[in-house]
Amino acid sequence: MNSLILNAATRLLVALMLMFSVYMLLRGHNEPGGGFIGGLIAAIGLALYAIAHGTEAARQALRIDPRNIAMVGVGIAILAGLAASLAGDAPFSGQWWFVGADQEGKGLPLSTVLVFDVGVYLAVIGAVMTLVLTLEEEI
């Protein structure tokens, strides 16, 4: 598409949508959001970029084949789910670590739930972008 306005607006919109998608990913533990909705928002921004600039430009912006992004995301999600089994709990149970914990046990809380959400985020981006780029190239 050769729209100057769309090309200019897309650059700003994609950056805002990607930042908002990361916000939704990180807020998903305590409030609505998470890996799935964050991944959809990121994929919508990247799909808009593909519509405005073409599929080749979108593939160059991604730098990695979307199918590989999806596979890595699924792998991360599976590993996060199996981490509880290594600790002796049921698979996909949340495990918490406190990075930099002091004597009182206070530190930066990290969990397998966040790792699982990151895996889902990447899997959704990869799957949706594979679909969008394939359909866009067919047209």
N, C-alpha and C positions, 0 to 999 in steps of 0.2 A: 504494500500500500504506500502511496506517495503523498501522504498528508504531512505537511510541515508541522502543523499544530499537534497532531497525534504523536509524531516522532519526538517533539520537544516535551510534551506532557508525559509521555511514557517513561522517560528517564527519571523524572521526579516521582511519578506514581509507583514505579517498580521499587525504588529505594524505600519509599514510605511503607509499601506493602511488605517488603522483606523485614524491615525493622518491626512492624506490627506483628508479623508472623512469629518472630523470635519472642516478642513480648507475650503473645498468646501461649507459646510453647512453655515458657518459664512460669507463667502464672497458673498453669493448669493443675498444680498440686492442690491448691487451696480454693480455687474458684473455677468457674467454667472456663474451659480452654484445654490446652494440652497438645500433644503431638499431632493428632488427626486434624483438628481445625487449624492449627498453625501451619501444617503442611499444605492444606488446601488453600490458605491465603497466599502462601509463597508461590504455589503452583499457578494460581490465578494471575499473580503479578508477572510471573515468567511467561505465561501464555499470552498476556497482553503485550509483552515485549516481542514475542514471536509473531504476533499479528502485525505489529507496527513495523518491525525491522526485518522480518523474514526468519525462516527456520534456521538458516545457516548462521545468522547472527546470534540467534538464541542458543544454538549448540555451542558456539564459541564463547558465549557468556557463561554457560554452564561449565565448560571446560572438561567435564566428565560425561560419558554417555549416561543418559538417564536410567537405563536398565541397570548399570553398575551401581548407581546411587540407590536404587530400590533394593538391589541384592545386599548391599552393605547395611542398609537400614534394617532389613529383615534379620540379618545376622546379628546386629547389635541388639535388637529386641529379644531374640532368642537367648543370647548370652546373658542379658539382664534377667531374663526369666529363670534361667538355670543357675544363676548365682546363689539363689536361696537354697537350692539343693545342695550346693557345696557347703553351706553353713548348717545343713541338717534340717532345714525347714521345708515346707511344701513348695513346689515350684511356683514361681511368680509371686511369692510373698515378698513384701517390701523389706529390704535390708538397709540399715542406716549406718553411716560412718560420719564421724565428726572430725573434720580436718582441722588441725591446729588446736585441738582441745586442750584446755588448761586443767588445773587441778579439780575444778568443779565440773568438768565434763562439757563445758561450753566451747563451741567452735562452729565452724561452717558446716551445716548439715548437708550431706550428700546422700542420695539414695539410689537404689536400683530402679525406682519408679521414674526418676528423671532420666536415667540411661535408657529405660524402655521407651519413654516418650520421645527421646531423641531418635531412637531407631524407627519408631512409627512416623515421625516427622520426615525423616529421609526416605522411608519407603513410600509414603504418600507423594512426596515431591517427585520421586523417580517414576512411579507408576503413572501419575497424571501427566507428567511431561512427556513420557514415552507415548502415551495416547494422543496428546495434543500435537506433538511434532509429527507423528505418523499421519494423523488426519490432515494436518496442514500441508504436508508434502504431497498428499494424494490429490489435493484440490488444485 
